[in-house]
Amino acid sequence: MVRFDTSGVQDNITYFDDIDPFYTALQNNPPNPSLAADSSKPSNAFSIVSSFLTASGRPLESSMVVLLMNRFPSANIDFTSDEYDIITNNNVKIFPIISDTSFSQQLSMSSRSSQALTALSANSNSHFIIGKNGYQLAEVFRTLMRTAYLDSLAVTRSFINNYGFGEATIGKLRVPHSETASYINFTITISAQTLQGSSINTKGILLTFYQSPTSKVEVDFGSMSFSNTNFYYKTIQLKESNTYQVLFNSLLDLGTVTMIRVWTDSALYHYGSYASLDDPMGGNTLSKVDEYQGAALRMKLMNDCYTSHAAYVLFTDCAGNVSVKYDSSQTIPIDYIFADEGSFPHYPIVPFFCDSKPTSTNTCIPGSESKYDIQFVAGEFTVIRSFQCRPGVGQINPNCKNIDSNGNYYCNRDKLPYMRGPTGQVPDCLGHGHVEYDFGFAEAYICVCDDGYSGDSCEKH
C-alpha cells in the first residue's frame, strides 16, 4: 500500500502479510487532499510501480496492483521494455482507475497522456477503468477483487475496434474438464475507452461463444452493466470440455479501445516460467523471451493428480491470430509430463519461435505489439500466461538461415534428424508430426510423427 502523487517526500510502499492489517492500514490512511502535490505536477504512479517491480524478496508471480488515480503521467512517460517483460511475463495485473472528471481534465492537458495507462492495461491483462466517483466505481473495484484477484484468466484480448458493425472472431476458448458438473462458470469483464475524449460508453456489446448455428451462447451486454462507468460485467455457463470461437459485435464508436477478459474459478495454485533452449527442464528461468530462444513455457501445477490429464496449449499474438509457424498449437500428452522433487507435475511446452512484430498489428493497442498470450488447459485447470517477444539476441547459425513459407527457420538437411530454429536446437518434423520433450528416455526434444509417417524427422512415408 502507498499514497502517491503527494507533496514533499514520497511515501514508501508498505507491505503486509495478512489481509486484516492491510485493511486496517487502508482505513487509517485514506487519500488526503491536503497532502496532494501541486496540480501542475503529473502523476508519479509509474515510478511507484517500478519500485514495486524491483522490490527484493517480494513475490511478483500473479500479483495484482490497483492504482486509484486523479492525474495522468507525463506524455513522455512509459515503462521500459525490461519493465514490461517483468509485468507481462510474471502475470502481474495492474488496474488504473480514475474518475471521469479527472479523466476529462487530464485529457485536455497536452503535457500529459493516458496512452501509457492504456498500454499498461493491455500488457498486463487488466482494465483501464473510468467512471463517476461513488457507488458504481466502488462496485467495479469490488468486482475486480472477486474476479481478477481470485480467478484464473481463460481468454484475454485487447484491440482497437475497427470492425464497424460486422461480427469479428477475437479468440478461442477451450473449456476445461469437470468431474462434477456439466457446465463451468465464467465471468466476463470488458472495458471500452473511446479516443475522442468521451470517457464513458453507454452502447451495447454482443459476445457469442460459437460452436455451430445450433450450438452457441450469446451474451448481450445491452447498455452498461455498471452505469456511469466504461465497465461491462456478466457471468455465464459453458459446457465442460467444449471449444468455442469467441465472436465480437458492438455499437461502440470506431476506434474504441476494447479490452475483454474471461475468467473462471482457479482450481489450484500454479507457477509459470520460461526455460532456455539449453535448459529444457526449466531449472533456470529466463527473464525475457526473444525470437532466438523462443517461448518455452514450463507450467507447474501444485497437485500431483493432474498428471492424469494431457494439456492443450495455444499461442496467439496481439491481434488474436494463431501463428502459421510450428508449435503455435500444442498438445502435451501424459507421457511427456514430468515431476519435480515435490512430485508436482511440470508440463514442458515446446519452444515457439515468435516474431517481435507480428505480420498484422493494425488492431493492436499501441505499445502492446510484442505481446503474446498462451492459453493453457489441463484437466479441470485453465489459465492464460502472456509474454513479451523481443528481437533476437545472438547470431543465427549459418547453416540454419533457410526460411520456409510459414516463416520458420530451418537448417541444412544434410543429416538426420533435421533441425530448425535460429540456432538449430529443435527437431524439424517436416510438417508430418510435432515436437515433444521426452523426459523419460531421450531427455531431449524429439519428433512424434503423424499416422503413416516415421523416422527421426518423420521423413519416411
FENPEGI-V613530 format. One record per backbone hydrogen bond with DSSP energy under -0.5 kcal/mol. CO is the residue of the C=O (numbers start at 1). NH is the residue of the N-H. If there is no record, write none. Layout:
# FENPEGI-V613530
co=CO nh=NH
co=CO nh=NH
This chain:
# FENPEGI-V613530
co=1 nh=14
co=2 nh=4
co=3 nh=11
co=5 nh=37
co=18 nh=22
co=19 nh=23
co=20 nh=24
co=21 nh=25
co=22 nh=26
co=23 nh=27
co=24 nh=28
co=25 nh=29
co=32 nh=35
co=33 nh=36
co=35 nh=7
co=38 nh=41
co=44 nh=48
co=45 nh=49
co=46 nh=50
co=47 nh=51
co=48 nh=52
co=49 nh=53
co=50 nh=54
co=52 nh=55
co=55 nh=58
co=60 nh=63
co=63 nh=93
co=65 nh=95
co=66 nh=68
co=67 nh=69
co=67 nh=97
co=69 nh=99
co=72 nh=43
co=73 nh=113
co=74 nh=77
co=80 nh=84
co=81 nh=85
co=82 nh=86
co=83 nh=87
co=84 nh=88
co=85 nh=89
co=86 nh=90
co=87 nh=92
co=88 nh=91
co=88 nh=386
co=90 nh=62
co=91 nh=93
co=92 nh=94
co=93 nh=65
co=94 nh=96
co=95 nh=67
co=96 nh=129
co=97 nh=69
co=98 nh=131
co=99 nh=103
co=100 nh=104
co=101 nh=105
co=102 nh=106
co=103 nh=107
co=104 nh=108
co=106 nh=109
co=108 nh=110
co=109 nh=112
co=111 nh=75
co=114 nh=118
co=115 nh=119
co=116 nh=120
co=117 nh=121
co=118 nh=122
co=119 nh=123
co=120 nh=124
co=121 nh=126
co=122 nh=125
co=127 nh=129
co=129 nh=98
co=130 nh=230
co=131 nh=100
co=132 nh=137
co=134 nh=138
co=135 nh=139
co=136 nh=140
co=137 nh=141
co=138 nh=142
co=139 nh=143
co=140 nh=144
co=141 nh=145
co=142 nh=146
co=143 nh=147
co=144 nh=148
co=144 nh=149
co=147 nh=151
co=152 nh=264
co=153 nh=384
co=155 nh=262
co=157 nh=260
co=159 nh=161
co=159 nh=258
co=160 nh=162
co=161 nh=255
co=161 nh=256
co=163 nh=166
co=168 nh=170
co=168 nh=248
co=171 nh=246
co=173 nh=175
co=173 nh=244
co=176 nh=241
co=182 nh=240
co=184 nh=238
co=185 nh=265
co=186 nh=236
co=187 nh=263
co=188 nh=234
co=189 nh=261
co=190 nh=232
co=191 nh=259
co=193 nh=257
co=197 nh=199
co=198 nh=194
co=204 nh=251
co=205 nh=221
co=205 nh=222
co=206 nh=249
co=207 nh=219
co=208 nh=210
co=208 nh=247
co=209 nh=217
co=210 nh=245
co=212 nh=211
co=212 nh=215
co=215 nh=211
co=215 nh=212
co=217 nh=209
co=218 nh=220
co=219 nh=207
co=219 nh=221
co=225 nh=227
co=226 nh=229
co=228 nh=132
co=230 nh=192
co=231 nh=226
co=232 nh=190
co=234 nh=188
co=236 nh=186
co=238 nh=184
co=239 nh=242
co=242 nh=175
co=244 nh=173
co=245 nh=210
co=245 nh=247
co=246 nh=170
co=246 nh=171
co=247 nh=208
co=248 nh=168
co=249 nh=206
co=253 nh=256
co=256 nh=161
co=256 nh=258
co=257 nh=193
co=258 nh=159
co=259 nh=191
co=260 nh=157
co=261 nh=189
co=262 nh=154
co=262 nh=155
co=263 nh=187
co=264 nh=152
co=265 nh=267
co=269 nh=302
co=271 nh=300
co=273 nh=298
co=274 nh=286
co=275 nh=296
co=276 nh=279
co=279 nh=282
co=283 nh=285
co=284 nh=276
co=289 nh=390
co=290 nh=294
co=294 nh=296
co=295 nh=297
co=295 nh=352
co=296 nh=275
co=297 nh=349
co=298 nh=273
co=298 nh=300
co=299 nh=301
co=299 nh=347
co=300 nh=271
co=301 nh=303
co=301 nh=345
co=303 nh=306
co=304 nh=307
co=305 nh=308
co=306 nh=309
co=310 nh=379
co=311 nh=332
co=312 nh=377
co=313 nh=330
co=314 nh=375
co=316 nh=373
co=317 nh=320
co=321 nh=317
co=321 nh=323
co=325 nh=328
co=328 nh=315
co=330 nh=313
co=331 nh=333
co=332 nh=311
co=333 nh=336
co=334 nh=337
co=338 nh=346
co=340 nh=343
co=344 nh=340
co=345 nh=301
co=346 nh=338
co=346 nh=348
co=347 nh=299
co=347 nh=349
co=351 nh=353
co=352 nh=295
co=352 nh=354
co=359 nh=361
co=361 nh=364
co=363 nh=160
co=365 nh=368
co=368 nh=371
co=369 nh=358
co=370 nh=389
co=372 nh=387
co=373 nh=316
co=373 nh=375
co=374 nh=376
co=374 nh=385
co=375 nh=314
co=376 nh=383
co=377 nh=312
co=378 nh=381
co=379 nh=177
co=381 nh=378
co=383 nh=376
co=385 nh=374
co=387 nh=372
co=387 nh=389
co=388 nh=289
co=388 nh=390
co=390 nh=291
co=392 nh=394
co=397 nh=400
co=398 nh=401
co=399 nh=412
co=402 nh=410
co=404 nh=407
co=408 nh=404
co=409 nh=421
co=410 nh=402
co=412 nh=414
co=418 nh=428
co=419 nh=411
co=420 nh=425
co=420 nh=426
co=421 nh=424
co=422 nh=397
co=426 nh=420
co=427 nh=429
co=429 nh=432
co=432 nh=450
co=434 nh=448
co=436 nh=438
co=436 nh=446
co=437 nh=439
co=438 nh=443
co=438 nh=444
co=444 nh=438
co=446 nh=436
co=447 nh=449
co=448 nh=434
co=450 nh=453
co=454 nh=460
co=455 nh=458
co=460 nh=454
